[in-house]
Structure formats: C-alpha cells, structure tokens
C-alpha cells in the first residue's frame, strides 16, 4: 500500500505545469518547472461503502524521489524506496502533462495511463495537489500530495 501511495503521489505531482498565486499583485506567474520532492501523501480509499485513510510521511529514502517538470510539458518521475534495507530506485518513468491555470485542473499521462486532478495550493516552494484514482473499478482512491521544490 505504501508503494502505491508514493507512486500515486508521483503521478499526481506530475500533472502540473504552472499556476497563478492569489497573492500576486502583478501578472507574475508561478511555475512548477523544476524538481519536486513528495513529503506527505494522504490517501482515502472507499470500497463497498467503507473508507480507509492512510497518511504517509516520506522517509529519507523516499525523499530522494523526484517529479521533474520541463518547460515543454514533459518530465520524469523517479521513485525510491527501501528494498531489503537498501534505498533503491524502483520507478523511472517519462511523462507528459497539461495544466489549465484558469481552472487549476491538470492531466498527466505515463505508460498510456491518464489521471486528472487539481492544484489546491502553489507557492514558490510548496504545492498540494488532489486527484481521484479510479483505476480499480471496485474502489475509489482520493489522493492529496504535499511536495517541496528542491534544487535537484
């Protein structure tokens, strides 16, 4: 479940490209171009009328994970996790994404799978995204991901 949450986090974060801040008094536009580190993933799965919420605060190994956004609406998702006591790169995916700054809605495609969501918070250093994963027809997974912009 932990890996699914972090993978979902990576995919969700990859859906963004830029956003206006409510605090901007000029036409300056915030951007997510660069590298983002997932810090917290909150996932609520509903199946058969029962909901379960799981919160993951990423550990030192998982914080090596990155969502890398380029200016041409493409990027990369790298996910690290502990395997038998060793921090290992488990996922290295190319992606494409789109973002509508007017509606704050986004879409990401990786390995032929498309997910949709929305940016709920974006500053120069932090962002929060929300999306609903409907890839399993027997359940619905609502995911909120908090991330920090990092140098590399």
C-alpha positions as CSV (number, residue, x, y, z in Angstrom):
1,X,0.0,0.0,0.0
2,X,2.9,2.4,0.9
3,X,4.4,1.9,-2.6
4,X,1.1,2.5,-4.2
5,X,0.6,5.8,-2.3
6,X,4.1,7.1,-3.2
7,X,3.7,6.0,-6.9
8,X,0.3,7.7,-6.9
9,X,1.9,10.8,-5.4
10,X,4.5,10.9,-8.1
11,X,1.9,10.6,-10.8
12,X,-0.3,13.2,-9.2
13,X,2.5,15.7,-8.9
14,X,3.5,15.1,-12.5
15,X,0.2,16.6,-13.6
16,X,1.2,20.2,-13.1
17,X,2.9,22.9,-15.1
18,X,2.1,26.4,-13.6
19,X,-0.3,28.4,-11.6
20,X,-1.1,31.9,-10.6
21,X,-0.8,32.8,-6.9
22,X,-3.7,34.5,-5.2
23,X,-1.1,36.9,-3.7
24,X,0.3,38.1,-7.0
25,X,-0.5,41.8,-7.5
26,X,1.1,41.8,-10.9
27,X,1.0,39.4,-13.8
28,X,3.8,37.2,-12.4
29,X,3.0,33.5,-12.9
30,X,4.3,30.8,-10.6
31,X,5.6,27.7,-12.2
32,X,6.3,24.2,-11.2
33,X,9.1,23.8,-13.7
34,X,11.9,22.1,-11.8
35,X,12.2,19.3,-9.3
36,X,9.7,18.5,-6.6
37,X,10.1,16.1,-3.6
38,X,7.0,14.4,-2.2
39,X,6.7,15.0,1.6
40,X,3.3,13.7,2.5
41,X,0.6,11.6,0.9
42,X,-2.9,11.2,2.3
43,X,-5.0,8.6,0.5
44,X,-8.6,7.7,1.3
45,X,-9.8,4.5,-0.4
46,X,-13.6,3.8,-0.5
47,X,-14.7,0.2,-1.3
48,X,-18.1,-1.4,-0.6
49,X,-19.2,1.6,1.4
50,X,-16.2,1.6,3.8
51,X,-13.5,4.2,3.7
52,X,-9.9,3.8,4.9
53,X,-7.5,6.8,5.2
54,X,-3.7,6.3,5.1
55,X,-1.1,9.0,5.7
56,X,2.5,8.5,4.6
57,X,5.2,11.0,5.7
58,X,8.0,10.2,3.3
59,X,11.3,8.9,4.9
60,X,14.8,9.8,4.0
61,X,15.0,7.3,1.2
62,X,11.6,8.2,-0.3
63,X,12.6,11.8,-0.2
64,X,15.2,11.1,-2.9
65,X,12.2,10.6,-5.2
66,X,11.6,13.5,-7.7
67,X,9.0,14.7,-10.1
68,X,10.9,16.6,-12.7
69,X,8.9,19.1,-14.9
70,X,10.3,20.6,-18.1
71,X,9.0,23.7,-19.9
72,X,7.8,21.6,-22.8
73,X,5.0,19.7,-20.9
74,X,7.1,16.6,-20.4
75,X,9.1,15.3,-17.5
76,X,10.1,12.3,-15.4
77,X,9.0,10.5,-12.2
78,X,11.7,8.8,-10.1
79,X,10.6,6.9,-7.1
80,X,12.9,5.5,-4.4
81,X,12.0,3.1,-1.5
82,X,13.7,0.7,0.9
83,X,14.1,-2.8,-0.5
84,X,15.7,-5.3,1.9
85,X,17.3,-2.4,3.8
86,X,18.7,-0.7,0.7
87,X,17.4,2.5,-0.7
88,X,16.7,1.7,-4.4
89,X,15.3,3.4,-7.5
90,X,12.1,1.5,-8.2
91,X,10.4,3.6,-10.8
92,X,11.9,5.8,-13.6
93,X,9.1,6.9,-15.9
94,X,8.8,9.5,-18.6
95,X,5.5,11.6,-18.6
96,X,3.6,14.3,-20.4
97,X,1.3,16.7,-18.6
98,X,-1.1,19.6,-19.1
99,X,-2.3,22.3,-16.7
100,X,-5.1,24.9,-17.1
101,X,-4.3,27.9,-14.8
102,X,-7.8,29.2,-15.1
103,X,-9.5,26.1,-13.7
104,X,-6.4,24.7,-11.9
105,X,-7.2,21.3,-13.4
106,X,-4.4,19.1,-14.7
107,X,-3.8,15.8,-16.5
108,X,-0.8,13.5,-16.7
109,X,-0.1,10.6,-19.0
110,X,2.5,8.0,-18.3
111,X,2.7,4.5,-19.8
112,X,-0.6,5.1,-21.6
113,X,-2.4,5.8,-18.3
114,X,-4.1,9.2,-17.8
115,X,-5.1,10.8,-14.5
116,X,-6.9,14.1,-13.8
117,X,-6.7,16.3,-10.8
118,X,-6.4,19.9,-9.4
119,X,-3.8,22.1,-7.8
120,X,-5.1,23.2,-4.4
121,X,-2.0,25.2,-3.2
122,X,1.0,26.5,-5.1
123,X,3.8,28.8,-3.8
124,X,7.4,29.3,-4.9
125,X,8.5,26.4,-2.6
126,X,5.4,24.2,-1.9
127,X,2.4,22.7,-3.6
128,X,-0.5,20.5,-2.8
129,X,-2.4,18.5,-5.5
130,X,-5.5,16.5,-5.3
131,X,-6.8,13.7,-7.6
132,X,-9.1,10.8,-7.7
133,X,-7.7,7.4,-8.9
134,X,-10.4,5.3,-10.5
135,X,-8.0,2.7,-12.0
136,X,-9.6,0.0,-9.8
137,X,-13.3,-0.5,-10.7
138,X,-14.0,-1.9,-7.2
139,X,-12.8,1.1,-5.3
140,X,-12.2,4.9,-5.4
141,X,-8.9,6.4,-4.1
142,X,-8.8,10.1,-3.3
143,X,-5.2,11.3,-3.0
144,X,-3.7,14.5,-1.7
145,X,0.0,15.1,-2.1
146,X,2.2,17.7,-0.5
147,X,5.6,18.5,-2.1
148,X,8.5,20.8,-1.7
149,X,10.5,22.3,-4.6
150,X,14.2,21.3,-4.4
151,X,17.4,22.1,-6.3
152,X,17.9,18.7,-7.7
